[in-house]
Amino acid sequence: MRFSVRPGQGEPDDLALGDMVWEAERGRVVSAGHAPDQGVMIHLSVALLLHQLGPLLSGKRRTLSYTGIGSSFRLDFRRDGEGFVSVASKGTPVGGVRAEGLARAVLRAAEEFTEEGLARLPTDSGARNDCLAAVREFRAAVEA
């Protein structure tokens, strides 16, 4: 997976649009290139994704329907009793993986995004700080 800020939006701000790419053995889902547009408020959407995935990956929840902020981009996650998580978008399967593998992949994508996608935001940006805090919390949960 990959999270990115869309280029050409002028000065970076907390509500910048961006895109998500999810790819696995059964398909590929991208927020870009749709009519109507499915770009997400990327900084806030990454933070929300990490917060919402936590209970699913730990086994406290079995399902999650995630929708990016300011968008109709949606992912549906379903965890079975064996710890296998399937991912779909609007009924189309993307793939599946053990919860631990999904957690590591999401963490890696989120860390790459924080290195690249947050660099231009001011240090006092609320979205920047929310995203960084969500990555720290998610990392702690993955490493526990």
N, C-alpha and C positions, 0 to 999 in steps of 0.2 A: 504494500500500500504506500501511498505517497500523498502528502498534504502540501499545497503550495498557494502562495499569494498570486493573484492575477496581476500581470504587469500593466502599466499605463493608467493607473488610477490616481495619479498625482501624489500629493504628500501622503505618506502612510498614516493611517489612523486605526482606531479600535474596531471600526466597522468595515474594514477592507474586505472585499470579496476575494474568494479563493476557491480552490477545487480540491476534490478528493478523488483518488484513483484506488480502486480495490480490484485486485486480480488474483485469481486462483485457478485451480484445474478445470473448473466448469464454466468459467466466464470472466468477464471484465465489466466493471461498472465505473462510470466516470461522471462527475457532476457537470462537466463542461460539454458544450455542443448540443444542448437541448433547446427546444422551443415549447413552452417558455423556459427561460434560463433557470438552471438549478444550481448556480454558484451559491456558495454559503459564506456567511460572515466567518471567515476561516479561523481567526484567533479564538473567538468565542465557541465556535463549533468543535474545534479540537478539544478544548477544555471540557465541554459538555460530553463529548464522546468518551473521554477518559473517565469522567465521573460516573456515567451511566454503565459503562462496561464493567466496572469493578465488581458489583454484586453478581453479575452474570458469570464472570470468570471465576469468582470464588465459590460458586455453586449456590448462592443465596437466592438467585432468580434463575428461571429456566428459559425465559424469553425476554427479548428487548426489541422494541421498534424504535430506532433512532432516526430523527429527522434533523438535518442541519439547520442552524439558526438562519432565518430569513430566506428559507428555501423549501422546495418540495423534494429535495434529494433525501431518499430514505433507504435505510438498511435494516433488514430484519435478521436477528440472531436467535438461534434456538439451540439450547444445550440439552443433550440427552443425559440419562442417568450414568453413563460411562465417562462423562467429561469431554465428549466430542461436541464441538460447536459448528453448526452450519450457518452460512451467511447467504442471504438472498436479497434481491432488490426488486420490489414490486412484483413478487412472485417468481422471478427468474433466479435460479440458483447461481451462486458465484463459486462456492466451494465450501470445504469444511476442514477442520483441523482440531486437534486436541486443544483444550482451553489454554494450557501452558504455552503452546506454540503461538496461538493467536495473541496472547498477552505479550510475548516477546516481540512479535512482529509489529504490533501496535506501538509498543514502547519505542522500538527502533525508529519507526516512522515519525513519532511525536518528537523524539530527541533530535532527529535530523531537521524537522520543521522548526524547532525552537532555535537551533543554530542558524538556520537560513532565514526563516520567515519572520522572526521577531527582531532581527538585527536593526531594522530601520525604525522600529517603534521607539518613542521616548521611554526612558527608564521608569517614569512615573505613570505610564499607561496602565489603565485598569485591565484591559484585555491581555496585555503582555504579562502582567503580574498574575492574573487568573490562570493563564495558560501555563506559565512556569510552575505555579503551585500545583496545578493538576498533574503535570508531568512528574514532579517530585513525589506526590502522593501515590501515583500509579506505579512509579519505579519501586517505592518502598513496598507496596503490596505484591509486586511481581517478585521481588527479591526475598520476600518473607517465606 
